[in-house]
Amino acid sequence: MAMLKKINMMKTNQTPETEIKNILESYYFKGIYEGNTELLKKVFHKDALLFGDIKDVPYYKTATEYIEGVGKRISPEKSGKEFKAKNSLCGRNQFNCHSKTKCKDV
C-alpha cells in the first residue's frame, strides 16, 4: 500500500484492487504507451527488478534500465498504434497485466 500512498490515489471508497487497476491504467499503461518515463518512475520502486521475455528471449532489468529503454524507443503513441491495455485480477494475490500470462488458482 505504500505505493498507493506515494502516488496519492487513496480514496476511501475504493478497494485495493480498484486502486491497483487505476494506477496501472493511469501510470503504467499510459507511461508505456506514451513513452512517458516520469509516469513510469511513479509506479516502480527504485530497487524493482523486472523479468520477462521479448520474442521468447528472457531478460532481466532494473527499473531504471527498463524506464530508460522505454524513453529511448519510439512510443506506440508516436508510431500511430492504438492504445490497448488489458489487466485482470486472478487468484488471491496475483496481478496479471500481460494478456500472454495465464494465472491459475493454487
Secondary structure, 3 states (H helix, E strand, C coil): CHHHHHHCCCCCCCCHHHHHHHHHHHHHHHHHHHCCHHHHHHHCCCCCEEEEEECCEEEEEEHHHHHHHHHHCCCCCCCCCCCCCCCEEECCCEEECCCCCCCCCC
